[in-house]
Structure formats: C-alpha cells, structure tokens
Amino acid sequence: MLEVYLFVNPLGARCMRSERNIMKLADHLNSKVSFQFVPLLNQQIIEQALPKRPTLAERNASFSVYYQAILAYKAALFQGKRKGRDFLLNMQTAVVSHHESFSQELALELAKDCRLDLDMFNEDCQSDLAKQAFKTDQKLAAEMKIQQSSSAVIFNCDVSQYGLLLNDVTYDSLCDVCESQGVATKEMLMGEPNYPTNNQTPSSLTGGLHPHLRVL
C-alpha cells in the first residue's frame, strides 16, 4: 500500500493542483493508497506572498494570515478527514480562483458550506489543540527534510521503509512512481477509476515516522 504525505501551502494554487492529482490517483488505486495533506509554513512561503523588500509589519501580517488559515484547516479536520479536505480545497478555490482574501469571516462561510459544527469550529480555531497540531506538522516536515510546499513523500509500505521525495506532484509523476514501485501500470492509471476512493489516515501518523528518503 502507498502512503502519501503532501506538504501544502494552504492558500496556494500549485498545491491545489497537486492535491487534486493525488485524489485522482487515490480514486484509481482505491485501497492501495492513503494520503494526508500536511500544511506547511516557512519563510519561503511567506516571501512568495510578499512584494520585494517587505517591511517587518508586512511579514508579520502575512505570517498571521497563513497561520490562521492553517488553524482553520486543522479545526475542520477535527470534524473528519473528508470535511477537512473539502474545507481546504474550498478555501484554496476562494483565495486562488475567486481572488478572495482569507479572513475569519471567509473561514466561517466555508465552514457553513462544508456543514461543519460552527460552534465547535470557532472554538477549535483558537484552541491549544489546533496550535499543537500545527507544531506537529512542522516537526514532521523538518524530519522529512521538506523545503518547499507541494512536495510529497511517498512510501510503499509493502516493499521498503524508504520514502520517495517528489518535488513536482503531477499526475504523470505519480504514475511513474506507481509503476516503478510495482503498484500499478500507467495504462491502468490513465483509464477511468472503477471504484470509490478509500482515504484512511496513514498508519505512520499514528505510529512511527519513516526517516529514510530517496529523492526523485
């Protein structure tokens, strides 16, 4: 079985495309793949969102926006993985495609659209649990040596403890990984999926981490 960790900019267009590619792969492979979208926040993401030579106030404001977006995503995840994923995709669509600015008001609208418990969502957005989940995600990114968003780490749990680091998550590149790992042929993956998606939480999030990576 494949385990896929995609490290995402919660407001990024490229990450939204990568997420959709991984969900497409999961649709084709069904029980052979599980995936997790892990929010990433580092200096590179902040710099990309700012003009040249930003002021300290601009840096701090940008960090706050991304941080609050991540906490909102984590709060949505507390109500179920599928709802959390839908919230993330809707948030990216609103910001990237509809050019809306992220705010708590937008987060609340998206939470309504995803049929979240709004009282619980509001509470969780500011909770210590969400903040600790954010720290855990950043620690995971550091342990897996992730430098940029839209990077994926892929494990074939049936074959090896070594992970493959994929920096460009196109559907073709995912198909190449599956074929090289003996999981599926490209011909199979390029056809129409025959069964629904199975998106269980990767076992290594509840167990030990896989520290060994090979870069593709």
Backbone bond lengths (Angstrom), bond angles and torsions (degrees), N, CA, C in turn:
res aa  C-N    CA-C-N  psi(-1)  N-CA   C-N-CA  omega(-1)  CA-C   N-CA-C  phi
1 M - - - 1.455 - - 1.523 110.39 -
2 L 1.327 115.58 141.15 1.457 120.39 176.54 1.520 110.55 -89.37
3 E 1.325 115.74 137.25 1.456 122.31 169.25 1.525 107.24 -115.04
4 V 1.322 116.70 127.58 1.462 121.55 -175.89 1.522 109.43 -122.89
5 Y 1.327 115.04 125.25 1.459 121.93 173.00 1.527 107.50 -111.25
6 L 1.321 117.19 115.18 1.458 120.97 176.17 1.522 108.32 -106.12
7 F 1.327 116.65 122.42 1.457 122.32 -179.42 1.530 108.29 -93.22
8 V 1.325 115.49 120.08 1.463 119.10 -166.33 1.523 113.33 -122.45
9 N 1.325 113.86 145.23 1.454 122.79 162.91 1.529 105.51 -78.73
10 P 1.338 118.73 117.74 1.465 119.44 -173.46 1.519 114.56 -64.50
11 L 1.338 117.19 -13.29 1.465 120.86 -179.15 1.526 111.28 -121.86
12 G 1.330 117.87 21.81 1.456 121.32 -171.26 1.520 114.77 -102.44
13 A 1.338 116.34 139.26 1.461 121.82 179.52 1.523 111.61 -69.10
14 R 1.334 117.09 -43.66 1.461 120.00 -178.62 1.526 110.64 -62.75
15 C 1.313 116.44 -39.22 1.456 120.11 179.39 1.519 111.16 -66.33
16 M 1.315 117.03 -36.96 1.463 120.40 177.63 1.525 110.46 -60.60
17 R 1.330 116.99 -40.86 1.462 120.27 177.86 1.530 110.65 -66.41
18 S 1.328 116.39 -41.24 1.462 119.94 179.48 1.526 111.31 -63.68
19 E 1.328 116.16 -40.21 1.465 120.26 178.43 1.518 110.71 -60.50
20 R 1.313 116.33 -43.51 1.466 119.95 -178.92 1.530 111.00 -66.83
21 N 1.322 117.12 -34.94 1.463 119.92 176.92 1.526 111.05 -64.89
22 I 1.312 117.09 -40.23 1.464 120.45 179.58 1.523 110.58 -69.11
23 M 1.336 117.81 -39.07 1.460 119.77 177.50 1.527 111.24 -65.89
24 K 1.333 116.09 -34.90 1.459 119.78 176.15 1.530 110.05 -64.25
25 L 1.327 116.69 -42.16 1.460 120.46 177.45 1.529 110.50 -61.96
26 A 1.330 116.53 -43.61 1.464 120.43 -179.91 1.527 111.24 -62.40
27 D 1.329 116.95 -35.99 1.465 120.52 177.46 1.527 110.84 -61.43
28 H 1.328 116.32 -37.33 1.459 120.47 -178.31 1.521 112.42 -77.90
29 L 1.328 115.98 -38.83 1.469 119.32 -174.37 1.523 113.36 -90.81
30 N 1.344 117.24 -16.65 1.451 122.37 178.11 1.530 110.75 54.73
31 S 1.329 118.61 -117.75 1.469 121.44 -172.74 1.523 112.94 -72.33
32 K 1.343 118.00 -3.95 1.456 120.17 -178.11 1.526 113.32 -85.68
33 V 1.324 117.86 -0.24 1.464 119.65 -178.76 1.521 110.01 -144.18
34 S 1.326 116.24 139.85 1.466 121.95 168.38 1.519 106.84 -129.63
35 F 1.330 116.39 149.15 1.462 117.85 -173.93 1.514 110.58 -142.14
36 Q 1.338 113.75 156.53 1.454 122.43 179.04 1.524 108.49 -139.27
37 F 1.343 116.68 129.99 1.454 121.75 174.43 1.529 107.66 -95.30
38 V 1.326 116.29 112.80 1.467 122.30 -173.55 1.523 108.62 -106.09
39 P 1.326 119.09 116.91 1.466 120.26 -179.62 1.518 112.17 -67.78
40 L 1.320 115.52 139.68 1.460 122.49 -177.76 1.521 108.89 -123.57
41 L 1.317 116.14 136.89 1.465 120.42 175.97 1.518 108.67 -139.03
42 N 1.334 115.86 114.93 1.464 120.85 178.32 1.531 109.63 -144.51
43 Q 1.311 115.05 -178.56 1.461 120.27 -176.14 1.521 112.08 -62.90
44 Q 1.330 117.02 -35.74 1.464 120.22 -179.61 1.520 111.33 -61.76
45 I 1.320 117.54 -42.78 1.459 120.98 -179.94 1.526 110.28 -64.57
46 I 1.323 116.75 -42.27 1.468 120.51 178.78 1.524 110.84 -63.34
47 E 1.338 116.88 -44.05 1.464 121.08 -178.77 1.523 111.42 -62.08
48 Q 1.314 117.23 -39.85 1.461 120.76 -177.89 1.519 112.27 -66.23
49 A 1.314 116.80 -23.97 1.462 120.73 -177.95 1.523 112.96 -89.00
50 L 1.327 117.11 -5.14 1.466 120.97 -172.61 1.532 111.67 -114.50
51 P 1.316 117.05 157.61 1.470 120.38 172.38 1.519 110.11 -71.19
52 K 1.327 116.62 170.02 1.458 120.04 177.48 1.526 110.56 -63.65
53 R 1.334 114.29 143.55 1.464 122.07 179.44 1.533 112.70 53.15
54 P 1.325 116.67 57.05 1.467 118.86 179.33 1.521 111.29 -70.55
55 T 1.305 115.40 154.91 1.456 120.13 175.76 1.526 109.18 -79.62
56 L 1.316 115.37 166.33 1.459 119.81 177.84 1.523 110.66 -61.43
57 A 1.319 116.44 -38.37 1.466 120.17 179.07 1.529 111.13 -62.90
58 E 1.336 116.53 -39.74 1.469 120.08 177.99 1.523 111.04 -65.65
59 R 1.317 116.87 -40.58 1.466 121.20 177.85 1.532 110.49 -61.34
60 N 1.310 115.27 -47.33 1.463 119.50 -178.49 1.525 111.77 -64.47
61 A 1.332 115.99 -39.23 1.462 119.97 179.15 1.524 111.08 -65.83
62 S 1.333 116.53 -41.38 1.454 120.83 179.07 1.530 111.08 -64.79
63 F 1.334 115.98 -43.80 1.465 119.32 178.12 1.523 110.02 -59.54
64 S 1.322 117.34 -42.79 1.459 121.46 -178.19 1.527 111.36 -61.20
65 V 1.341 116.94 -41.29 1.461 120.71 179.90 1.528 110.39 -62.31
66 Y 1.328 117.12 -49.03 1.464 120.68 -178.92 1.526 111.13 -65.20
67 Y 1.314 116.31 -40.09 1.457 120.58 -179.46 1.527 110.64 -63.57
68 Q 1.329 117.18 -44.54 1.454 120.38 179.18 1.529 111.24 -66.63
69 A 1.323 117.46 -35.49 1.467 120.60 176.72 1.524 110.79 -63.85
70 I 1.320 116.40 -40.52 1.465 120.13 178.68 1.524 110.83 -66.45
71 L 1.326 117.42 -43.29 1.460 120.17 178.86 1.531 110.64 -61.92
72 A 1.334 116.95 -37.19 1.464 120.19 176.97 1.522 110.73 -64.67
73 Y 1.323 116.73 -41.54 1.463 120.91 177.43 1.522 110.76 -62.78
74 K 1.324 117.23 -44.25 1.468 120.39 179.07 1.525 110.12 -63.73
75 A 1.336 117.18 -39.39 1.463 120.53 178.38 1.525 110.90 -61.83
76 A 1.339 116.17 -40.31 1.462 119.80 177.55 1.528 110.83 -65.70
77 L 1.319 117.26 -39.04 1.462 121.36 178.97 1.518 112.14 -61.63
78 F 1.323 116.85 -31.88 1.467 119.92 179.33 1.525 111.56 -60.93
79 Q 1.330 116.96 -19.08 1.463 121.05 179.33 1.528 112.60 -99.36
80 G 1.314 116.20 12.12 1.466 120.28 176.60 1.510 111.71 128.91
81 K 1.321 115.85 141.62 1.462 119.89 -175.82 1.527 112.15 -62.71
82 R 1.330 116.85 -41.55 1.467 118.94 -178.88 1.525 111.12 -65.93
83 K 1.335 117.14 -42.39 1.466 119.78 178.47 1.525 110.80 -64.97
84 G 1.324 116.42 -38.47 1.454 119.65 177.71 1.512 112.17 -63.34
85 R 1.320 115.98 -42.85 1.462 120.34 179.02 1.525 110.84 -65.43
86 D 1.337 116.99 -42.34 1.464 120.04 178.17 1.528 110.42 -62.36
87 F 1.337 116.44 -40.16 1.459 120.28 179.08 1.521 110.44 -62.31
88 L 1.329 117.33 -44.36 1.464 121.44 179.78 1.526 110.84 -60.70
89 L 1.315 117.50 -48.14 1.456 121.09 -178.54 1.533 111.23 -64.48
90 N 1.329 116.67 -40.12 1.461 119.87 178.11 1.532 111.46 -66.83
91 M 1.328 116.25 -37.24 1.466 120.17 178.30 1.528 110.36 -65.30
92 Q 1.318 117.13 -43.16 1.460 120.53 178.29 1.522 111.49 -65.56
93 T 1.319 116.73 -39.75 1.462 120.33 178.33 1.521 110.96 -62.51
94 A 1.335 116.64 -42.83 1.463 120.65 -179.95 1.526 111.20 -62.85
95 V 1.339 116.55 -42.49 1.462 120.78 -176.10 1.529 111.73 -79.36
96 V 1.335 116.26 -45.38 1.471 120.69 -173.83 1.534 111.60 -81.14
97 S 1.327 116.48 -49.56 1.463 120.11 -173.46 1.521 113.05 -85.67
98 H 1.336 116.45 -36.38 1.456 120.13 -176.62 1.521 113.03 -102.17
99 H 1.323 115.72 -0.17 1.477 122.78 174.73 1.531 112.76 57.77
100 E 1.324 116.12 36.22 1.461 120.71 174.71 1.520 109.68 -87.21
101 S 1.311 116.80 149.56 1.458 121.10 175.89 1.516 109.02 -87.42
102 F 1.330 115.49 138.56 1.453 117.26 178.74 1.524 109.74 -69.28
103 S 1.322 114.90 139.07 1.466 121.84 176.47 1.517 107.39 -156.76
104 Q 1.304 116.04 167.76 1.461 119.55 176.45 1.525 110.83 -64.33
105 E 1.330 116.83 -32.05 1.463 120.60 177.34 1.530 110.48 -64.77
106 L 1.335 116.56 -43.04 1.468 119.81 177.13 1.522 110.16 -64.69
107 A 1.316 116.86 -42.56 1.470 120.45 179.36 1.521 110.68 -58.20
108 L 1.321 116.97 -40.95 1.463 120.72 -179.82 1.528 111.01 -66.84
109 E 1.336 117.01 -40.23 1.467 120.15 176.93 1.524 110.95 -61.62
110 L 1.320 116.27 -43.06 1.463 120.43 179.58 1.525 110.89 -66.23
111 A 1.324 116.41 -38.27 1.460 120.57 177.77 1.529 110.67 -61.62
112 K 1.329 116.70 -39.45 1.469 120.67 176.37 1.522 110.27 -62.95
113 D 1.335 116.19 -44.85 1.466 120.76 -179.22 1.531 110.98 -61.19
114 C 1.336 116.36 -33.96 1.471 120.82 -179.42 1.522 112.38 -88.06
115 R 1.329 116.35 4.72 1.458 123.19 177.44 1.529 111.81 58.58
116 L 1.321 114.82 43.65 1.452 119.69 175.38 1.524 109.75 -83.86
117 D 1.323 116.02 157.58 1.450 121.67 170.34 1.533 106.68 -71.37
118 L 1.323 116.85 110.82 1.466 120.26 -169.71 1.523 112.55 -69.99
119 D 1.307 117.30 -38.32 1.462 119.48 178.17 1.526 110.35 -62.95
120 M 1.313 115.61 -44.75 1.462 119.94 178.90 1.525 110.72 -65.39
121 F 1.335 116.19 -40.51 1.459 120.80 179.99 1.523 110.83 -61.38
122 N 1.329 117.21 -48.55 1.466 120.78 179.92 1.521 111.62 -60.08
123 E 1.299 116.06 -41.39 1.462 120.19 179.79 1.524 110.94 -66.24
124 D 1.328 115.78 -44.20 1.468 119.99 -176.76 1.525 112.06 -68.89
125 C 1.326 118.18 -29.66 1.468 120.78 179.49 1.529 111.75 -58.98
126 Q 1.319 116.69 -29.93 1.458 121.21 -177.16 1.529 112.23 -107.48
127 S 1.313 116.90 7.90 1.459 120.01 -171.68 1.525 112.74 -81.16
128 D 1.315 115.00 155.69 1.462 120.72 173.83 1.522 110.51 -64.21
129 L 1.329 116.87 -30.04 1.464 120.50 179.97 1.528 110.95 -63.81
130 A 1.327 116.94 -42.50 1.468 120.48 177.98 1.516 110.81 -66.17
131 K 1.323 116.83 -40.69 1.465 120.58 179.19 1.528 111.12 -65.63
132 Q 1.323 117.10 -38.02 1.456 120.27 177.28 1.521 110.94 -68.67
133 A 1.335 117.30 -36.86 1.467 120.95 176.96 1.524 110.40 -62.74
134 F 1.339 116.25 -39.10 1.467 120.35 175.76 1.527 110.75 -60.13
135 K 1.323 117.73 -46.46 1.463 121.42 179.89 1.529 111.08 -62.55
136 T 1.321 116.51 -38.79 1.465 120.58 178.74 1.523 110.88 -63.55
137 D 1.332 116.89 -40.39 1.467 120.88 178.19 1.524 111.28 -63.80
138 Q 1.330 117.01 -41.55 1.464 119.63 -178.96 1.529 110.57 -68.41
139 K 1.332 116.24 -34.60 1.461 120.38 176.24 1.522 110.67 -65.40
140 L 1.330 116.42 -41.34 1.464 121.02 177.40 1.522 110.37 -61.36
141 A 1.340 117.03 -43.41 1.465 120.78 178.65 1.524 110.95 -61.46
142 A 1.329 117.10 -41.32 1.464 120.74 179.28 1.523 110.75 -65.22
143 E 1.326 117.07 -42.19 1.467 120.29 -179.02 1.518 111.70 -66.81
144 M 1.318 116.53 -30.84 1.459 120.56 178.64 1.524 112.15 -92.28
145 K 1.347 115.62 4.95 1.464 122.17 174.83 1.531 112.30 60.40
146 I 1.321 116.22 41.91 1.457 121.69 178.87 1.522 109.29 -83.53
147 Q 1.319 116.85 126.97 1.457 122.50 -179.07 1.515 112.95 -107.37
148 Q 1.324 117.66 -26.55 1.454 120.21 -174.04 1.524 110.35 -138.27
149 S 1.323 114.67 152.38 1.457 119.42 178.04 1.520 109.75 -69.91
150 S 1.318 115.29 163.32 1.460 124.07 -176.38 1.525 112.22 68.96
151 S 1.334 116.76 17.21 1.462 121.22 171.88 1.527 108.58 -90.62
152 A 1.317 116.00 141.36 1.460 121.08 179.22 1.525 109.76 -122.16
153 V 1.314 115.47 142.54 1.461 121.85 171.43 1.515 106.90 -114.30
154 I 1.332 115.18 125.81 1.462 121.49 -172.90 1.515 109.52 -120.87
155 F 1.330 115.90 129.23 1.456 122.14 177.59 1.518 110.10 -118.22
156 N 1.326 115.97 134.93 1.456 120.94 168.54 1.523 106.24 -100.08
157 C 1.310 116.55 96.91 1.460 121.83 -171.27 1.517 112.87 -65.71
158 D 1.331 117.29 -20.96 1.460 120.64 -178.70 1.519 112.77 -82.95
159 V 1.320 117.19 -11.89 1.464 120.15 -171.89 1.519 113.00 -117.97
160 S 1.339 117.65 -45.06 1.463 119.56 -169.15 1.514 111.11 -152.75
161 Q 1.332 115.59 157.30 1.463 121.75 172.95 1.527 111.46 -86.12
162 Y 1.320 117.23 -4.82 1.460 121.15 -177.52 1.518 111.07 -85.65
163 G 1.334 115.63 136.16 1.450 121.05 177.56 1.511 111.52 -98.51
164 L 1.324 115.61 153.90 1.461 122.67 176.71 1.524 108.38 -105.83
165 L 1.323 116.65 124.44 1.459 121.76 178.67 1.519 108.94 -93.38
166 L 1.326 115.83 118.27 1.462 122.09 -177.05 1.525 108.00 -115.00
167 N 1.333 116.87 115.63 1.461 120.98 -175.81 1.524 113.67 -90.81
168 D 1.324 116.95 -13.54 1.463 120.95 179.50 1.525 107.29 -128.72
169 V 1.326 116.60 98.95 1.461 120.50 -171.28 1.531 110.31 -92.45
170 T 1.329 115.62 74.83 1.455 120.80 170.56 1.521 108.34 -90.86
171 Y 1.327 116.18 164.78 1.465 117.93 179.06 1.524 110.30 -66.96
172 D 1.336 116.89 -36.92 1.468 119.83 177.88 1.522 111.40 -61.29
173 S 1.343 116.64 -41.42 1.467 118.73 -179.55 1.519 111.06 -67.23
174 L 1.333 117.69 -35.65 1.462 120.70 176.22 1.525 110.60 -65.88
175 C 1.322 116.41 -38.81 1.472 120.10 176.98 1.524 110.80 -63.86
176 D 1.337 116.55 -39.48 1.466 120.21 177.96 1.527 110.98 -61.38
177 V 1.339 116.65 -41.97 1.459 120.21 178.47 1.524 110.29 -62.69
178 C 1.315 117.07 -46.08 1.462 120.56 -179.20 1.523 111.55 -60.97
179 E 1.330 115.90 -41.31 1.461 119.40 -179.51 1.524 110.90 -68.63
180 S 1.335 117.13 -42.39 1.470 120.16 -179.03 1.523 111.66 -67.41
181 Q 1.335 116.87 -27.53 1.459 121.38 179.40 1.532 112.77 -90.40
182 G 1.313 116.65 -0.21 1.459 120.06 179.11 1.517 113.86 72.65
183 V 1.342 116.43 22.20 1.463 119.98 -177.91 1.523 111.51 -84.84
184 A 1.332 116.41 -40.23 1.457 121.22 -179.04 1.518 108.70 -164.43
185 T 1.325 115.75 157.33 1.456 120.69 176.95 1.527 110.09 -87.48
186 K 1.331 116.29 158.65 1.463 119.97 177.48 1.532 110.67 -62.04
187 E 1.334 116.05 -36.46 1.461 119.08 -179.05 1.523 110.97 -60.42
188 M 1.333 115.37 -40.77 1.464 119.61 179.02 1.527 111.20 -66.02
189 L 1.339 116.29 -40.87 1.454 120.80 -174.61 1.522 112.83 -76.77
190 M 1.329 117.60 -20.78 1.452 120.10 -179.89 1.524 112.31 -86.82
191 G 1.340 117.06 -8.19 1.456 120.20 177.97 1.513 111.54 -84.38
192 E 1.318 116.27 -170.69 1.456 121.69 178.64 1.528 109.44 -83.97
193 P 1.335 117.82 139.51 1.467 119.53 177.07 1.521 111.08 -65.61
194 N 1.327 115.78 146.55 1.456 121.11 -176.57 1.519 113.68 -106.52
195 Y 1.350 116.81 -4.95 1.449 118.50 -175.50 1.522 109.56 -150.90
196 P 1.336 117.37 163.84 1.472 120.88 -176.10 1.508 112.50 -72.05
197 T 1.340 114.62 162.22 1.457 121.56 179.61 1.515 111.35 -71.09
198 N 1.341 116.57 140.39 1.459 122.08 172.32 1.511 106.93 -118.79
199 N 1.327 117.70 110.09 1.466 121.95 -173.35 1.518 110.77 -119.13
200 Q 1.311 117.16 74.47 1.444 121.01 177.48 1.512 109.85 -83.16
201 T 1.336 115.83 154.89 1.453 120.32 178.69 1.515 109.36 -66.00
202 P 1.354 120.02 129.70 1.449 121.93 179.92 1.515 111.37 -56.19
203 S 1.323 115.85 138.30 1.456 120.32 -176.05 1.510 112.05 -63.55
204 S 1.341 118.01 -28.53 1.454 119.10 -177.08 1.520 112.66 -75.06
205 L 1.346 117.89 -6.86 1.457 118.49 171.96 1.519 110.82 -80.77
206 T 1.333 116.50 -23.63 1.452 119.93 179.56 1.515 111.47 -105.11
207 G 1.327 115.43 -11.15 1.446 120.03 176.77 1.513 110.23 -116.33
208 G 1.351 116.73 -142.93 1.453 119.58 -178.85 1.509 112.67 -82.83
209 L 1.325 116.60 159.47 1.449 122.05 176.68 1.516 110.45 -83.39
210 H 1.307 115.28 155.19 1.470 121.21 174.42 1.526 107.85 -98.30
211 P 1.310 120.35 108.21 1.456 121.13 -171.69 1.520 115.01 -85.34
212 H 1.326 118.53 -12.62 1.455 120.31 -170.60 1.520 110.89 -99.02
213 L 1.326 116.13 126.72 1.454 121.37 -177.52 1.513 111.30 -126.35
214 R 1.309 115.08 145.52 1.448 121.62 166.16 1.505 107.39 -119.89
215 V 1.341 117.29 138.24 1.456 121.26 -175.33 1.510 109.37 -93.21
216 L 1.333 115.88 132.43 1.461 121.15 174.01 1.521 109.46 -92.61
